[in-house]
Amino acid sequence: MFRALRILWDFGRPHTVIASFISITTLYLLVVSGADLWDYLSIYVFTLVSALGCNVFITGLNQRTDVELDKENKAFLPIARGDLSIERAQMIIWVALGICLLFASLVSWWMLGIMALIAAIGYAYSAPPIRLKKHHLPAALSIVVVRGVLVNLGIGWILEYIITGNWGQVDALIPLTIFVSAYSFAIAWFKDLYDVKGDKQHQIKTLPVLYSISAAFRYGSGLVIAAYIATLVYALQYMAEGKVYIMVAHGVLLTLFLIHVLRANISAREGIYRFYMRFWVFFFAEYAVFMGYGILL
């Protein structure tokens, strides 16, 4: 039983599962006030289960369509290492999609629509004949649209409308969306740093393959630094409440990110992998900051 759960956990890609959990939780806390926190718990739970199901569908489908590529790039994944059969993987993928759509429909038709759209983009990212991941710009844009725009503004506004009867009133959703959109571009580029060898063999035209690992590293790092600065400026100019909190938190995170970049060793695959996985900590930290903003205000 424990082994089966571990395989499922690995199949869902833990860092993306955690990202889905913390993003939905943060959006919910930004929308509800402290007094209403428990009144809309079912909406939160249904949205979270739907998002996690969608996450497993997308990451699982990516592994199902990239078995040979993963044997070269990520041999530790369940299908590539032989712990999960293709048939069982397919069953998990489609059950996860069913769970995603079922629980989204329990929230609202709008939530069902946006989850279906996210799942469709995830399908187009991995599956032929479209296979957006073969070209770095469409691949990056698909990740930005999903993780940056559809999750934060789309799901955030739907939750806001269901809970408050209004939408577009939660100011924090705008800087969060801007930051995560920029961050998602970097995720799209950084995740391919480790996979250059296999991507070249399978003609996957990622940014590191077309240019170089160092170029993709510089572009991604520069974009994230710019996102931190933009958030600081946005908070200073436009946020009426929690301005000091947002600015101090992002000043600290920017400093830590600069240290992370300067200490990165991208000359070895092990160093690249450590850099990328620690990079997700800053993604989690961003949501944690806004989660704190929702709780405090």
N, C-alpha and C positions, 0 to 999 in steps of 0.2 A: 504493500500500500504506500509506504513512504517513498519507495523507489519510483512508483508511478507518479506520485505528486511532484517529486523532484524533476522528473522528465517533463511534465506539463509546465512546471515553473520555468525550466530552461527553454522550453519551446515558445513560451510567451515572451522571452527576452526580459529578464527581471528589471533592467533599468527603464524599459518602456512601460512595464506594468506599474512601477512606482511613479513614473511620470504621469500616467493616466490617473492614478489614484490621487496624487497631490494636486493635479490641475483641477479636477472636478470638485474636490474638497474646497480648494481655494475659491473657485467661482461661487460655490454655494455660500460660503462665509461672507463673501463680498456683497452678495445679494440680500441675505437675510440679516435682520438685526438680532441682537442677543436674545430679546424676548421671544422672537419668532423661531429660534433655532430648532426647537423640537417639534414645532407645529407642522413643518414641511419635511420631516425626516424621510417619509416614504418617497418623496420626489427626489431627494438626494440619493437614496439607496438605489432606486430604479435607474437613475441617470448613471450612477457609478457602475452598476452591474452591466448596463448597456455599453458603456465606454470600455470596460475591461473585456467584454466579449468582442467588441470591434478591434481592440488591440491584439487579442490572440488571433483573430481572423487575419489581420493584415500581416503580422509578423510570421504567423504560421504559413500563410500563402507564399510569402517571400522565401521561406526556407524550402517549401515544396517545389517551387519553380527554379531553385538555385542549388539543387543537390550537388551536382558536379562542381559548381563554382565554390560552394562551401567546403567541399573536401579539400580544396586548395587553400581557401582563405580562412575558413572558420571550422576546422575539423572538430571543434569541441561542441558544436551544436548537435542536438539529439538525432536528427536524420543522418547527418554527415558521419557521425561516429557509430551509427548502427544501432542505437538504443530505441529508435522509433521507426516503425515501418511506414512506407508511403501510404498504405491503405489506412492505417490507424491515424496517421497525420491528417489525411483528407477528411476523415470522420470528425476529428477534433475541430478542424477549420470550419466545416459547415455547421456543426453544432454551435460553435462560438458565434457565427453569424446569426443563426436563429435566435440565440439568447440575446444578442445585441438588438435585433429588430423587435423582438417580443417585449423586452423591458422598455425600449424607447417608446413603443406604442402605448404603454401604460402611463407614460408621462404626458405625451400629447402627440398629435399628428405632426406638429412642427418638429418635435424632437425625433420622431421616426424619419421624417424627411432628411434632416441634417445628418443623422447617423447613417442612413442609406447612402447619402452623397459621400460621406467620409469613406465608407466601405467601398464604394465604386471607384473612388480615386486610388484607394489602396490596392484594389484589384488591377486597375490600369497601370499602377506603378510596377507591379511584379509580373503579371501574366501577359503572354503573347495574345494577339499580335501587337498591341500597343507598347507594352513594356517600357514605360517612361524611364526606368532606371538605366537604360542603355545610353542615355545622353544626359550630361551633367546638369544642364539648365532646366529641362523639363522635370528631372528628378528632384532638383532642389526646390523648384516652384511648387511641386506637388506636396512636399513636406511642409513648406511655408504655409500654403493654403490650408492644410489640415491642422497642423499643430499651432500655427500662429493665428489664423483668421477664424476658421470654422469652429475650433474648440473654444477660443476665448471670447470672440464677439458673437459667434453663432450660438453656442450652447449657453454662454453667459447671458445674452439678451433673452433667450427663450426662458431660462430660469427666472430672470428678472420679471418678464411679462407674466409668467404663471403665478409667481409669488406676490408681486406688487401691483400687477395690472398696468405697469408702465414698462418702457424699455428705453435704453440710452441715458438713464439717469445716474448710473454708477460710474463716476468719473475714473475710477481706478482701472476700469477695463481697457481704456484707451492706451495708457502707457504700458500696461501689461501686454497688450496685443502687439504694440510696436516692438517692445523688447523681445518677446518670444518669436516674432516673425524674423527679426534679424538673427536671433540665436538659432533658429531653425535652418537658415541658410548655412551657418557655420556647422551645425550638426550634419547636414547633407554633405558638406565637403570633408569634415573631419572623419566621418565614419568610413570614408573610402581611403584614408591614408594607409590603413593597415592592409588593404586588399589589392594593392597595385599589381602584384605579380599575377594573381588569378584573373583580375579584371583585364589585363593586357591579353592573356591567353584566350579569354572568352569575348574579346572585342567590346567590353563595356567601357564607354568613353566618359569616364569620370574626370573631374578636374585634375586630380593628381596624375592621371594617365596622360591627359592632353598637355599638361604643362609640367608640373613637378610636385613632389611632396612638399618641398619648402615653399613653393608659390601658394599652394592650397592652404598651407599652415599660416602663411602671412595674411592672406586674404580673409580667412576665417577669424583669425585673432583680431585683425584690424576692425572687422565688422562688429565683433562683440564689444570691443573697447568703445567704438562709436555708439553702440546701443546703450551702454552704461552712461556715457556722457549725455546722450539725448534724453534719457530718463531723468537725469539730474536737472537738465534744463527745463524739461516739461514740468517737473515737480515745482521748480522755482517759479515758473511763469504762470502755471495754470491751476495748481492744486491748492484749494483753500484750506482743507483739513489734512493733517498728517504730513505736511510739507517737510518739516524737520526730520521726522522719522524716516521718510522715503529717501531723503537726501543723504542722511548719515548712513543708512543701511547700504545704499548703492555706492557711496564713497568707500566704505569698507570692502564691499565685494569687488569693486574695481581694483583696489589695491591688491587684494588677494589673487585676483585673476592675472594681473600683471606679473606677480611673483610666479604663478603657475606657468605662464607662458615662458618666462625667462629661464625657468628651471627645466623646461621640457627637453627631452632627448629624442629627437625625431630621426636620428641616424640609425636607430635599431628598431625592429618591429615590436620588441617588448616595451621599449620606451614610448612608441606611438600608442600602443594599446593602453598603457597606464595613463598617458595624457588624455586619451579619449574618454576612458571610463571616469576619470576624475573630473573631466569637463562636465559630465552630467550632474555632478554635485552642485555646480553653479546654476544649472537649470533648475534643480530642486530648490536651491536656496532662493532663487528669484520668486518662485511661487510661495515659499515659506515667508518671505518678506511681505508679500501681499496678503497672505493668509493672516499674518500678524496685524496688518493694517485693517482687515475686515473685523478681526476680533476686538481690536482696540477702539475702533470707531463705530 
